[in-house]
Each structure stands twice: as C-alpha cells, then as structure tokens.
Amino acid sequence: MRLRYPDASMTAPSFDDIYMDLAVNLASKSHCVKIKVGAVLARDTRIISLGYNGPPAGTHNCDEVWPEHGCSRDRKGGCSLAIHAEENAILYAAKNNAQVDGATLYVTLSPCLACARIIYSMGIKKVIYLRSYAEYKQIDIDEGVEFLKTFGVDVQKYEPITSIVQP
C-alpha cells in the first residue's frame, strides 16, 4: 500500500474514507493469524479511540507463539485469547474516560453479535463496516448487523467516495 500525497488536483477525502483507511492500516498491527481487523471510534470529525483485534496486552502474541495455526480455540470455536477490534477501541476509550455515546464506529469487519451488544449498550449510534462477518464465517446472516439495526443503530456497508490509498 502506498499513500498518495495531496496535490491541487486531488479531491479532499471524506472523513468516512479517512477513518476507514485508518482502520485498514490498524488491522495490519493485529497479531492474529486468522484475520486482521481494525476499528476507529470517532465523533464530530474527531477520533475518540482506535483498536485492532488481538490478545490482551501482556499475554501471548498468537503470530509469535503459534504462527502456523494461531491460539487455541474455545468451546464455541472462537479464539481463546482474542479481543475484537471494536472491543479494544471501546475498552481503551472507557479506560481513558472518553465518552463514546453518539459516536460512529468504523470497522473492517462487521461486528459479531457479542460486539453488537456492547456497541448498542455504549450508545454508539452508527457503524460503518468494510467486510461482512457472516461472509467471513460462512454463515447465512450477519447477526450483529441485524441486532444493531433492530435497535436503531445506523449500520452501513462502507462505500468509498474517494481514496488516498494507491494499490
């Protein structure tokens, strides 16, 4: 990925583009060997918090300890160590007394049902996602997306308007 430097001929990117580009870049920081996910929490054009999926600080980095297969699975088949990107962003905001009520969450993978419950409970009003969790998990419905929509959270699949990233 190569960033283009702005010049007079470029259209200014939207904040949606900027924050989703940032979420994509944050995903590359993940130590997960299964999937890399990034998240940005913003309100009123200002970033509140950032996150990416991985183990809690101070525990094992999956790509270093288990590079071939990742961490062990829990009884439901999920990662035994992973904290999801959106959880990390919300937890970091809470730890630093940042208010997330009314915020927008930009995330590279739509929220799972457990994360959707947290998003709703924290008062996040909008979620913009890049890829579908259901497609990634090969299940028929994005339960997290449906939960959020049912309870009035504005959920949108990201559609780029402009891009500051060149392939």
N, C-alpha and C positions, 0 to 999 in steps of 0.2 A: 504494500500500500504506500502510495506517495502522495503527500499533501501538495496541493497547488497553492502558490502564494497569490493573494488577491492582486488584481490589477484593475484598471479602469473599465475594462470590458466585461468583468465578471458581475453577475447578478448577486446581490447580497443573499447569503443563505438564510433560510428561515431558522427560528430557534428550534423547531422540530428537527430540522436537518442537523443542526449543530449538536443538539443533545443526543440524537440517535447515533451520529458519527462518534461521539464521545463514548456512548455505551458500547459500541462495537469495539473501539480501541480498548476500553476497560476489560472487555471479555478476554482479550489476549493475556491479561495478567492472571487469569484463573490457573490454578494448579490441577484442575480436574482433567482426567484423561478421557472422560466420556463426552462431555460437551462443555463449551466455554460460553458463559452468559455474563453480560454486563448490564448495569442499571444506573440511571441518573434520576434523582428526585429534584424537581425544580418548581418554583412558584414565582409568578410575576417576572419572568425572564432572568431569574437568579437561581443558581444551583444551591440546593439545600444539602444534598448528600450524594455520595457515589457508592457503588458496590459491585462486586463480582462474586461468582459462586466459588466455593472452596471450603476447606476445613476451618474451624475456629483458630484464631491466632494462638500460636504456642503449641499446636498439635502437629500431626504429620502432614506434609505436602504430598498428596497422592502421586503426582508425577515423579517425585523423587524416591519415595519409598516403594511404590508399586507401579512402575512405569508401564508395564505390559497390560495390566488389567484394571488398575485403579483400586480404590479402597474396597473393603468387603461390603457386602450387601446386607441391609437389614431384613427383617422377616417379610416385609412388603416388596422387597426387590429394589429399594432405593439405596442411595449411598449412605453408609453408616456415619460418615463424617461431615458431609456437605451441608453448608448453609447456602441457601439460594441467594442469587444476586440481589433481588428485591428485599429479602430479609436483611441482608447485610447493610443495604442502604438505609432501611428503616431503623435498624438497631443502632447504626452509627449516629443517625440523626437524634434518636432518643437519648443515647448516651451523652450527647453534646447539647442537650436541651433545645434542639432545633424543632420548631413546630412544622409538622407535615400536613396538618389539616388544610384541605383545599389545594394541595399540591398536585402536580402531574408527574407520573412515573413513566420514564422511557426505559424499555427493557428489550433485550434482543430475543427473548423467548417469552411467549405469553405465560402468565402466571398459572401455576398449578392451583388446585382447589385450596390447599392449606395456605398458600401465599395470598390467594384472593381474599380469604377470610381476614388475614392480617391487614391487607390493603384497605378493605372496607372498614374494619374496626378502627384504623388510624385516621380515617376521614380523608383519604386520598380521593380526589374527585375525577381524575382522568388517568387512563392507562393507554399508552401507545406502545405497541409491540411490533417487532420485526418479523419473527417467525412463530409458527404455531406449535405449542406444546403437544397438542393432540397428534399433529403430523410427526413430530419427533418421537413420541411414544407409540405411534401407530395405533392410536385409539380413535374411536369414532366421534368424540365430542370434546371440545375444549371446556371442561367443567369449570375451570377458574374464570374464564371469559364469561360463560353463561351465568355463573353466580354473580359476578360483578354487574353485569347488565340487568339482571333481575332486581338488584337492589339499588339501581340508579346511578351506578358509576359509568361514566362515558368511556367506552373502550373502542379503540380504533386500531386497525392494522396500519402500520406505517407505510405511507406512500411518499417517496421522496419528491420534493419540489425542485430543489437544487442539490448539488453535491460539491463538497470541497475535496472529495477524495477521488483520485485518479486510479484506475486499475493498474 
